[in-house]
Amino acid sequence: MFRSLFRKNKEEINTSEHDIGSGTVGDVIVVSGFSETYDDAYFVIEEINRYEGIDSWHELIGADGDRKMAFETSNNDPSYIAITEQEDAMGLSAIGIPEDELVRMDDEHSIDNTLVFNDERYSYVNSQEVRFFKDNQSSWEGLYLWEFKGESGENLLSVIKWEGLPFEVYQHKLLSSNLVSVYKK
């Protein structure tokens, strides 16, 4: 009897490494070498949202105590994992670009359009209408998205415009998929 109890408990806590795209609420995302005080950082997935535009991607919101992170992942070609550390959105003034400049970039769709943020040059990648599915449900809200990639290749900027709300700017860091793992609950 004791053997079966211990075996059951051992099986329940036996976790295996999975791709971040397979994560579900309650699973743990581990990012190697991310924490300043420890080698790895651990985030419990609390929410999963879906975005659909030109491509589709998922946003996994993970928590490590009071610290929340957003992980965006896509299995499209090319696939990517981006992490957003900031809790609050920045405004357009933070990146030094007015609304009419975004509209111009949207009309031109040119990678020649750039901006400078935190001493790094960011190039326009794309702009598009996107459908946001909160908690991966069937109902959605629309938003407009501008994307910029830093010259280092490691940073992204997203400018988001929800109807009736101010512009929101987020900075993301691209992560190598071999640094991110998901362990099932």
C-alpha positions as CSV (number, residue, x, y, z in Angstrom):
1,M,0.0,0.0,0.0
2,F,2.7,2.5,0.9
3,R,4.6,1.7,-2.3
4,S,1.5,2.6,-4.3
5,L,1.0,5.8,-2.4
6,F,4.6,6.9,-3.0
7,R,4.6,5.8,-6.6
8,K,1.4,7.9,-7.2
9,N,3.0,11.0,-5.6
10,K,6.2,10.5,-7.6
11,E,4.2,10.2,-10.8
12,E,2.2,13.3,-10.0
13,I,5.3,15.4,-9.5
14,N,7.2,13.8,-12.4
15,T,7.5,16.6,-14.9
16,S,8.9,16.6,-18.4
17,E,10.2,19.3,-20.5
18,H,7.9,20.6,-23.3
19,D,7.9,23.4,-25.9
20,I,6.4,26.7,-24.7
21,G,3.7,26.4,-27.3
22,S,2.3,23.4,-25.5
23,G,1.9,25.4,-22.2
24,T,-1.4,25.4,-20.4
25,V,-2.6,27.4,-17.3
26,G,-0.8,26.0,-14.2
27,D,2.3,24.8,-16.1
28,V,5.7,26.3,-15.3
29,I,7.8,28.2,-17.7
30,V,11.5,28.0,-17.0
31,V,13.9,30.5,-18.6
32,S,17.6,29.5,-18.3
33,G,20.0,32.2,-17.1
34,F,17.2,34.8,-16.8
35,S,17.2,35.5,-13.1
36,E,19.9,37.9,-11.6
37,T,20.0,36.0,-8.3
38,Y,19.5,32.5,-9.6
39,D,20.5,30.8,-12.8
40,D,16.9,30.1,-13.9
41,A,13.6,32.0,-13.6
42,Y,10.3,30.2,-13.0
43,F,6.9,31.5,-14.0
44,V,3.5,29.8,-13.4
45,I,1.2,30.3,-16.4
46,E,-1.9,32.2,-15.2
47,E,-3.5,33.2,-18.6
48,I,-3.2,32.3,-22.3
49,N,-4.4,34.7,-25.0
50,R,-4.5,34.3,-28.7
51,Y,-3.8,36.9,-31.5
52,E,-4.7,36.5,-35.1
53,G,-3.5,38.9,-37.8
54,I,-1.3,38.1,-40.8
55,D,0.0,35.3,-38.6
56,S,-1.2,33.9,-35.3
57,W,0.5,33.8,-32.0
58,H,-0.1,33.2,-28.3
59,E,0.6,35.2,-25.2
60,L,1.3,33.3,-22.0
61,I,1.1,35.4,-18.9
62,G,3.3,33.9,-16.2
63,A,3.9,34.9,-12.6
64,D,6.9,34.5,-10.3
65,G,5.5,35.8,-7.0
66,D,4.4,39.4,-7.6
67,R,6.4,39.7,-10.9
68,K,4.5,39.0,-14.1
69,M,5.9,38.4,-17.5
70,A,4.3,38.0,-20.9
71,F,5.7,35.4,-23.2
72,E,4.7,35.6,-26.9
73,T,5.2,32.6,-29.0
74,S,4.6,31.6,-32.6
75,N,5.1,28.4,-34.4
76,N,4.8,30.2,-37.7
77,D,7.9,30.3,-40.0
78,P,10.0,31.7,-38.6
79,S,9.0,30.8,-35.0
80,Y,9.9,33.0,-32.1
81,I,9.7,33.5,-28.4
82,A,9.6,37.1,-27.0
83,I,9.3,38.1,-23.4
84,T,7.9,41.4,-22.1
85,E,9.2,42.4,-18.7
86,Q,7.4,45.8,-18.3
87,E,4.2,45.9,-16.4
88,D,2.8,49.2,-17.7
89,A,2.6,50.4,-21.2
90,M,4.7,53.3,-22.4
91,G,3.1,56.1,-24.5
92,L,4.2,57.2,-27.9
93,S,6.3,60.0,-26.5
94,A,8.6,57.4,-24.9
95,I,9.7,56.3,-28.4
96,G,9.6,59.9,-29.8
97,I,7.1,59.3,-32.6
98,P,3.8,61.1,-33.2
99,E,0.6,59.4,-34.4
100,D,0.8,60.9,-37.9
101,E,4.3,59.3,-38.3
102,L,2.8,55.9,-37.5
103,V,0.1,56.5,-40.0
104,R,2.7,57.4,-42.7
105,M,4.7,54.2,-41.9
106,D,1.6,52.2,-42.1
107,D,0.8,53.6,-45.6
108,E,4.4,53.1,-46.8
109,H,5.0,49.6,-45.3
110,S,8.8,50.2,-45.8
111,I,11.6,48.7,-43.8
112,D,13.4,52.0,-44.5
113,N,11.3,53.6,-41.8
114,T,13.1,53.7,-38.5
115,L,13.1,55.1,-35.0
116,V,15.6,55.3,-32.2
117,F,14.7,54.1,-28.7
118,N,17.2,53.6,-25.8
119,D,20.2,54.3,-28.2
120,E,19.1,51.4,-30.5
121,R,17.7,51.9,-34.1
122,Y,14.5,50.0,-34.7
123,S,13.3,49.3,-38.2
124,Y,9.6,49.0,-39.2
125,V,8.6,45.4,-39.8
126,N,4.9,45.4,-40.3
127,S,1.5,46.9,-39.3
128,Q,-1.8,45.2,-39.3
129,E,-5.3,44.7,-37.9
130,V,-5.3,42.0,-35.2
131,R,-8.0,40.1,-33.4
132,F,-7.4,39.5,-29.7
133,F,-9.0,36.4,-28.1
134,K,-8.8,36.8,-24.3
135,D,-8.2,33.4,-22.5
136,N,-8.2,31.8,-26.0
137,Q,-12.1,32.1,-26.1
138,S,-14.1,32.5,-29.3
139,S,-15.1,36.1,-28.8
140,W,-12.6,38.7,-29.8
141,E,-11.7,42.4,-29.7
142,G,-9.9,44.3,-32.5
143,L,-6.7,46.3,-32.3
144,Y,-4.1,47.7,-34.6
145,L,-0.4,46.8,-34.2
146,W,2.8,48.3,-35.5
147,E,6.0,46.2,-35.1
148,F,9.6,47.3,-35.0
149,K,12.8,45.2,-34.7
150,G,16.0,46.5,-33.1
151,E,19.3,46.5,-35.0
152,S,20.8,44.1,-32.4
153,G,18.2,41.5,-33.5
154,E,17.4,40.9,-29.8
155,N,14.7,43.6,-29.2
156,L,11.3,44.3,-30.5
157,L,8.9,47.2,-30.1
158,S,5.1,46.9,-30.4
159,V,2.8,49.8,-30.7
160,I,-0.8,48.9,-30.0
161,K,-4.0,50.9,-30.5
162,W,-7.3,49.7,-29.1
163,E,-10.4,51.6,-30.2
164,G,-11.1,54.5,-27.9
165,L,-7.9,54.1,-25.9
166,P,-4.5,55.8,-26.0
167,F,-1.5,54.2,-27.9
168,E,0.4,51.6,-25.9
169,V,4.1,50.8,-26.5
170,Y,5.8,47.6,-25.3
171,Q,9.4,46.5,-25.5
172,H,10.1,42.8,-26.0
173,K,13.3,40.7,-25.9
174,L,13.7,37.8,-28.2
175,L,14.7,34.5,-26.5
176,S,16.3,31.4,-28.0
177,S,13.9,28.5,-27.8
178,N,16.6,26.4,-26.2
179,L,16.5,28.8,-23.2
180,V,12.8,28.3,-22.5
181,S,11.1,25.2,-21.3
182,V,7.6,24.3,-20.0
183,Y,7.0,21.8,-17.3
184,K,3.5,20.3,-17.1
185,K,1.6,20.7,-13.8
